């Protein structure tokens, strides 16, 4: 019923969308626009604009460029080819990256503050529960083109703080024919992809692609299984284009996360604990169309429905056990334990070497009153997220001439609504020698009491409804042949309604809450493009995002969360507002090279900060007064004979601009930095935001060896970045209690690609990733470790000081993938 209603509304308003720009051919023929066209300056199509008429350094890519790069998926292409983009491999799975642009992130991990919006054919891909982006749900072969729009452009709606990525998919008119690809590679990687497209004289067009990918993964016990299917059926005539897209994915991804530095040094492929499995099953339906009502009027829009089911299964250390001593019972104690129903306790002669942890404490038939289950050193965390969202958007674009100036006015509205349910449980267990967890029949469900008298309860049963209404408008005014002024704005009104099935009714500990957020975000830009081939731009824009349900439920420093496995009721957070300035120059050097140079400054007000707790994986959200992302971007690309080349450089300064006190127990400076506030650190203005490097350099060169073969070399170089938990930038390694530098070192990685055309239909291709087998880290975090230098579990690893047993804190790293070789065949017919 929902889809039928929205489809009727969409068709009644002639809402539509298409991958082709509005009347671009006639405009170019009339000499009004240069030949370089942008097709995604907003989520839905409007009047085509030249790149030089947009007051921002827009980056674009085509299906041919993506295929030529040899990238496994979209995120890998962004990392290697687009300026100011870095990837933090926090999960160490190729389909679960954190994609960061100018220090703003689009991540699949709940708990990561999101700052980029992602669209597929006008449909918003940021999920309602957490604004996360599941990159594994986007089939690479279905992508026809992409546009990375920088800044807090309000036309792209909520969560567009640092930029927006707009993806257009293929159809059977532009991609007729069939092809099949097969890949084999390191770590038992194997994949098969196919695509088929076509059209007929009656106006029907169709396209379908599918993918099956499997690998064991380069780390221990890290397999992945990806299954994607995408199809589009459409019809068009001279004025109207309608298309329906259906996509489905069923993926199982194992990403075993960060690894402690000493264990990483001993074995680069090792994991901290296991497993860490994410299962994504998603289906989407997107109906798009456009109608050219007259030469001056375009109507466009879409209506969509999407359902996502996500299960996670994580084997973790039980951090509450880290203060427990390794104690072996005597003969009398063993007899008492046996009489109480315990089994599995160590026999005579057991010691710390042959019995790393007294697991008998948690596998007996009866739990002793003074040996509660939280003494088990393992924990199995399970979560299940169900999301269902749907919505529609529609707009018109009208071209007119007023007082001798040409206007392209676009106005529209959008509605998005969703329902999400999140459930989580935690089960106690004990750690095995291979770092897997064996469960015991006991759960953290509130029936167990901590030593301090508080209940051990990690359960969550939360349902939420999110609704957003938006209206927006833009006017692009050609003041003369060289000067274009664009003014725009968008008003968003959102509501978030959370209901807690475990602690209903509100009050302490309850997740119940009704939250409302609204704001109007403006933008203005001026672009100058004289015929001499040198242009300039200046722009200002504002964007905002509302706190998500998971952020609203995890904002209490007294109740840090193991995201996404626990939440606690907290005061409501404010929405984030970002204000961005852009300015730059761009042009050409003869007919060979295009170049650009720009500066930007974006300030976030009431930014939402994830503050790491002293326990790895724990933390909480809070509003932070102000942060700043500013920098310089330089780029050049061109073609000279058989050579195709490009280079991008970014100087990025992402800093805090307000003073805050946050938890930082794993930071060596915590006591000295915040006297009287044990375990806290002080962030002062000017300190760099963790996980944001200062320098990003990318370069590539491709050689076309005649018609039969090509060879390409690409480099990605990134400077050092501070670890999460080191927000004050003052952590230093010291003694036995604080290990590691508190930052990830800079690195440079090279990738080699090649292709040979065996026959007109058959080609072979190959890629060597991380050509020089560099060991490096893309991210880091401070946290307490439960292991000794030999990789064995060691509760209370340090001697008592003043009656207390201090923790050992270390730097955990997201290790980069080692060298991998992949080869494949493509047959097109």
Helices and strands as residue ranges (DSSP letters): H 2-12, H 24-29, E 37-38, E 49-50, G 51-53, E 59-62, H 63-69, H 74-81, E 85-88, E 98-101, E 104-107, E 116-120, E 123-124, G 135-137, G 140-142, E 143-150, G 154-156, E 163-169, E 177-185, E 189-199, E 204-215, E 224-236, E 240-254, E 259-260, H 261-266, E 276-292, E 297-317, G 319-321, H 331-339, G 359-361, G 373-375, E 378-402, E 405-431, E 437-443, E 445-449, E 455-457, E 460-478, E 483-500, E 513-529, E 534-545, H 549-552, E 561-562, E 576-589, E 593-612, E 618-640, E 643-656, E 660-663, H 670-673, E 680-683, E 695-705, E 709-718, E 721-722, E 743-744, E 747-757, E 762-769, E 777-784, E 800-801, E 804-805, E 809-815, E 820-828
